[in-house]
Structures are given as C-alpha cells and as structure tokens.
Amino acid sequence: MIPIKENILRLIGGEYVAAETKQLPDPNTAKEEFQETVMEVPNLGKVRFTCRRFKSKHHKSVNIVWSAIAAVKVDQVP
C-alpha cells in the first residue's frame, strides 16, 4: 500500500478524480479488483491514481463502481 505521506488524493479536486474514474473499464465487466491510471492534474502535474472496484448492495440492488483509494505524484524523467 502507498504510505500516507505520499498519498495526495486529498489534495485533488473531485472533478479530476471523477474524470479519472471515467477512463477505467466498465466496473461491471472488469475482471481486476484494482486499476491504475495516470492523468495530468493542474498545479500538481502527472498523478498516478490507484482505484478499487467496490460493490454496494441495497436490498435487491447491487451497484459496482470504481473508487479512487490513492494518488501519487509521478516524477518527470527528462
């Protein structure tokens, strides 16, 4: 898991996190429980997001969604 000091997810606006989860495959058909994406975030640069697939049950309904659990700034290599 990513150390708390390196996790910058709390610094990133919700609109960027939402845009990032839209890049992921459909959670209903995905086989993996975890996915990673890289996205350019203003004022932070490139950020790698780690997402987990969650199942939410309410009575007979089941919703499956991606949720960002961590974000780490990606170092630029010249």
C-alpha positions in Angstrom: 0.0 0.0 0.0 1.1 3.6 -0.5 2.4 5.4 2.6 0.1 8.1 3.9 2.8 10.8 3.4 3.0 10.1 -0.4 -0.8 9.9 -0.9 -2.0 13.2 -2.3 -5.6 12.1 -3.1 -7.0 14.6 -0.5 -5.3 17.5 -2.4 -7.0 16.7 -5.7 -10.4 18.2 -6.6 -13.4 15.8 -7.1 -13.8 16.8 -10.7 -10.4 15.4 -11.5 -11.0 12.2 -9.6 -14.3 11.7 -11.4 -12.7 12.3 -14.8 -10.0 9.8 -13.9 -12.5 7.0 -13.0 -14.3 7.5 -16.3 -11.0 6.4 -18.1 -11.3 3.0 -16.4 -13.1 0.0 -18.0 -16.7 -0.8 -17.1 -16.7 -2.0 -13.5 -19.5 -4.5 -14.2 -17.4 -6.4 -16.7 -13.8 -5.8 -15.4 -12.0 -8.8 -14.0 -9.5 -7.0 -11.9 -10.2 -5.5 -8.4 -7.6 -2.8 -8.8 -6.7 -0.5 -11.7 -4.2 2.3 -12.1 -4.3 5.4 -14.4 -2.1 8.4 -15.0 -3.7 11.9 -15.5 -2.4 15.4 -15.7 -3.8 17.5 -12.8 -3.4 21.3 -12.9 -1.0 22.7 -10.3 0.3 19.2 -9.5 1.5 17.7 -12.8 1.2 14.0 -13.6 -0.6 11.9 -11.0 -1.0 8.1 -10.8 -4.3 7.1 -9.3 -5.0 3.7 -7.8 -8.6 2.6 -7.9 -10.5 -0.2 -6.3 -13.7 -1.8 -7.5 -16.5 -1.7 -4.9 -19.8 -3.5 -4.7 -22.6 -1.7 -3.0 -25.7 -3.7 -2.0 -29.1 -2.1 -1.1 -32.0 -4.6 -0.7 -32.0 -6.4 -4.1 -29.9 -3.9 -6.0 -26.2 -4.2 -6.5 -24.1 -1.3 -7.8 -20.5 -1.8 -8.8 -18.3 1.3 -9.1 -14.6 2.3 -9.2 -13.4 4.4 -6.3 -10.0 6.1 -6.1 -8.1 5.0 -3.0 -4.7 6.6 -3.5 -2.9 9.2 -5.7 0.8 9.7 -6.1 2.7 12.4 -8.0 4.7 10.9 -10.9 8.2 12.2 -11.2 9.1 13.6 -14.6 12.1 11.9 -16.1 14.0 14.2 -18.6 
